[in-house]
Amino acid sequence: MDKFTSWQMAQKANNWSGRNIPRWSHPEYDRLWKQAVTELDPMKRAALYIAMNDMVVQHHVVLPVTWRHLVSATNTKLRGLDLTTWDSNLWRLAYWYREA
């Protein structure tokens, strides 16, 4: 998540080598990131990362480009498959088996 911090902004001073390619800057995001780096409680840290993720999506820095409106179903005795929206439902076909 540090790639969206203001000090990672690609600019002439760093020979355009910063990781913040969109050159987005927000003081609240920087504050959340600094707080998340030092937070030891995993639940609080996760909440900070969720808040940072929400910020980059709500400010249109990151645009979710994949939305697969699919419905998948299987027999209750079929095992070994992992249904995913990121790949074909047949991606683990070799591992499928039917429970007796």
VEXMI-581687 format. One record per atom (N, C-alpha, C, CB): x, y, z. Coordinates in steps of 0.1 Angstrom, whole numbers, plus 5000, padded with zeros to 4 digits. Glycine has a CB too. Example, Ala and Ser with C-alpha at 12.3 -4.5 7.8 and 13.67 -1.06 7.14 Angstrom:
! VEXMI-581687
513249435078/512349555078/513249675078/511349555090/512849785071/513749895071/512950005079/514149945057/
! end
This chain:
! VEXMI-581687
500849885000/500050005000/500950135000/499150005012/502250115002/503050235003/503250294989/504450205008/502850224978/502950284965/502050404962/502750174955/501150424971/500250544969/500550654979/498750494971/501650644986/502050754995/502650864987/503050695006/502650984993/503051104986/504551094984/502751224993/505351034993/506851034991/507250924980/507451005004/506350844976/506650754965/506150804951/505950614967/505750924951/505250984939/506351004928/504651124942/506050954916/507050964905/507151114901/506650874893/508351164901/508551304897/509951324892/508351394909/510251434887/511551464881/512651454891/511551604875/512451494903/513451484914/513951344916/512851544927/513151244915/513551104916/513751034903/512651034926/513951114893/514051054879/512850964875/515350974878/511751004879/510450944876/510450794880/510150954861/511250764891/511350624895/510450594907/512750594898/509650684912/508850654923/507750554920/508150784928/507250484930/506250374928/504850434926/506250274939/504650554930/503350614929/503150674915/503150734940/502950584905/502850624891/501650714888/502650494883/500450694894/499350794891/499650924897/498050734897/500650944906/501051064913/499851124921/501451164902/499151034927/498051074936/498551104950/496950964937/498051204956/498551234970/497351274978/499551354969/497351224991/496351265000/496951255014/495051164999/496851365022/497451365035/496851255045/497351505041/495551235044/494951135052/495450995049/493351135051/495650965037/496250835033/497650815038/496250825017/498450925037/499750915043/499750895058/500551045040/498850955065/498750945079/498350795083/497651045085/497350745075/496850605078/498050505075/495750575069/498750535065/499850445062/500950445073/500550475048/501350565077/502350575088/501750505101/502650715091/500450515104/499950455115/499850305114/498450505118/499550255102/499550105099/500950045101/498950075086/501950115097/503350055098/503750035112/504350155091/503250115121/503650095135/502650025144/503950235141/501449995138/500449925146/500749775147/499049945139/500649725160/501049585163/499749505164/501849585176/498649555167/497449485168/496949445154/496349565175/496849315150/496549275136/495149325132/496549135135/494149335141/492849375138/492749525135/491849345149/493449605143/493549745140/494349775127/494149825152/495349695125/496149715113/495349685100/497449635113/494549575101/493749535090/492749645087/493049405093/492149705098/491149815096/491749935089/490549855109/493049965092/493750075086/493950045071/495150105093/494349925068/494549885054/493249885046/495249745053/492149845052/490849855046/490549995043/489749785055/490750085053/490450225051/491350285039/490750305064/492550245039/493450295028/492950245014/494950255030/492550115014/492050065001/490750134997/491749905003/489950165007/488650235003/488950374998/487750245016/490050435003/490350574998/490850564984/491450635007/491750474980/492150474966/491150434957/493350374965/490150354961/489050314952/488050434951/488350184957/487650494962/486750604962/487250724955/486350644976/488550744955/489150864948/489550824934/490350914956/489150704929/489350664915/490850654912/488650754906/491650624921/493150594919/493250454913/493950614931/492550364919/492550224915/491150194910/492950124926/490950154898/489650114892/489549964891/489450184879/488649904898/488449764896/487949734882/487449704907/488649664874/488249644861/487649504858/489449664852/487549414868/487049284865/485749274874/488049174869/484649244867/483449204873/482849094865/482449324875/482848974871/482248864864/480948824871/483248744864/479848854864/478548824869/478248674865/477448924864/478748584873/478448444871/477848374883/479848374867/477148274880/476648184890/477148044888/475048184890/477747984898/478247854897/477647764908/479847854899/477447634904/476847534913/477447404910/475347534912/477547314920/478047184918/477147084926/479547164922/477446954923/476846844931/477346844945/477046714924/476646814955/477046814968/478146714971/475946794978/478246614962/479346504964/480546534957/478746374960/480646644949/481846674942/482846744951/481446764929/484046694951/485146754960/486346794951/485546654971/487246874957/488446904951/488447024942/488946794943/487347094942/487247214933/487247344941/486047204924/487847444935/487747574941/487147674931/489247624945/485947714933/485247804924/485847944927/483747804926/486248014916/486848144917/486248234906/488348134916/486148364909/485748454899/486848504890/484948574905/488048464894/489248514887/489748424875/490348534896/489148304874/489548214864/488348124860/490748124869/488548044850/487547954846/487247854858/487947874834/485947814859/485547714869/486247584867/484047704870/486847564856/487447434853/488947434856/487247394838/489447534862/490947554864/491547444872/491247684870/490847374881/491347264889/490647134885/491147294904/490247114873/489547004869/490246874872/489247004854/491546874871/492346744873/492246704888/493846774870/491846784897/491746754911/490346714916/492246864919/489346724907/487946694911/487846544913/487046744900/486946514922/486546374924/485246374931/487646294933/484546254929/483246244935/483346154948/482246174925/482746214959/482746144971/481746024971/482446234983/482145914976/481345794975/480145804985/482145674978/
! end
